[in-house]
Amino acid sequence: DGSTVKTASSANDSVTAGQWHFVEAYYDESGDMVCAVDLADGTGTSTSGQGDCSHTNELVIGQRHDGLVPFKGDIGEIRIYNRVLSTAERTYIHNLTKGRYL
């Protein structure tokens, strides 16, 4: 129903300001949300009961869902896929994208 906010954390959630980082969030094969920074293994967060994620809320990138704590920096690009990417695909995109910003 869109009333629940789901979060996930990364094993490498410490980032250095002024450096390029590759941040990804996805649902894995088990239905858990995973977040990873710079291809670090993420920590899944159970998303049971969320259904098909249909809701009327906006997708928010660069701040919390409530508008607090806005992201202070640049976002180079955003990609949204309708499937889980393989580790090889994510690594390829990381390497391809990194070259554009360094």
C-alpha positions in Angstrom: 0.0 0.0 0.0 3.1 2.3 -0.1 2.8 3.1 3.6 6.0 1.2 4.6 9.5 2.6 3.8 12.1 0.0 3.2 15.8 0.6 3.7 19.0 -1.4 3.1 22.5 -0.8 4.2 25.9 -1.6 2.6 28.8 -3.4 4.1 30.8 -0.4 2.8 28.5 2.4 3.8 31.3 4.8 4.7 32.0 7.1 1.7 34.6 9.8 1.4 33.4 13.2 0.2 34.8 14.4 -3.0 35.4 10.9 -4.4 33.4 9.0 -7.0 31.2 6.2 -5.7 29.0 3.6 -7.4 25.8 3.1 -5.4 23.3 0.4 -6.3 20.1 -0.8 -4.7 18.1 -3.8 -6.0 15.9 -6.7 -5.0 17.7 -10.0 -5.0 16.4 -13.4 -6.0 15.0 -13.9 -2.4 13.0 -10.7 -2.6 15.3 -8.9 -0.2 16.4 -5.3 -0.9 20.2 -4.9 -1.2 22.3 -1.8 -1.2 25.9 -1.8 -2.1 28.6 0.9 -2.4 31.5 0.4 -4.8 30.5 -3.2 -5.4 30.7 -4.2 -1.7 28.4 -7.0 -0.7 25.2 -5.5 0.6 23.0 -6.5 3.5 19.6 -7.6 2.5 16.5 -6.2 4.2 13.4 -8.4 4.3 10.7 -7.0 2.2 8.0 -9.5 2.9 4.5 -8.1 2.8 5.4 -5.3 0.4 3.6 -7.0 -2.5 4.3 -5.7 -6.0 5.5 -2.3 -4.7 2.5 -0.5 -6.3 1.8 2.7 -4.5 1.0 6.4 -5.2 4.2 7.7 -3.5 6.9 9.2 -5.7 10.3 7.5 -6.1 12.7 9.7 -4.2 16.4 9.8 -5.0 18.8 12.1 -3.3 17.0 12.5 0.0 14.9 10.7 2.6 11.3 9.9 1.7 10.2 12.6 4.1 12.3 15.3 2.5 14.8 15.6 5.3 18.6 15.1 4.9 19.0 16.0 1.3 22.0 14.6 -0.6 24.7 17.2 -1.0 26.7 16.4 -4.0 26.4 15.4 -7.7 24.6 12.4 -9.1 26.1 11.5 -12.4 23.4 9.2 -13.7 20.6 6.9 -12.6 19.6 3.6 -14.2 16.5 1.6 -13.4 16.1 -1.9 -14.6 13.1 -4.2 -14.4 15.2 -7.3 -13.5 18.0 -8.2 -11.2 21.4 -7.7 -12.9 24.0 -10.4 -12.6 27.3 -9.7 -10.7 29.1 -9.6 -14.0 26.6 -7.0 -15.4 26.9 -4.8 -12.3 30.7 -5.0 -12.4 30.7 -4.1 -16.1 28.4 -1.1 -15.5 30.6 0.0 -12.5 33.7 -0.1 -14.6 32.1 1.6 -17.6 30.6 4.4 -15.5 33.6 5.0 -13.4 35.6 5.9 -16.5 33.2 8.7 -17.2 33.7 10.5 -13.9 37.3 10.0 -13.0 
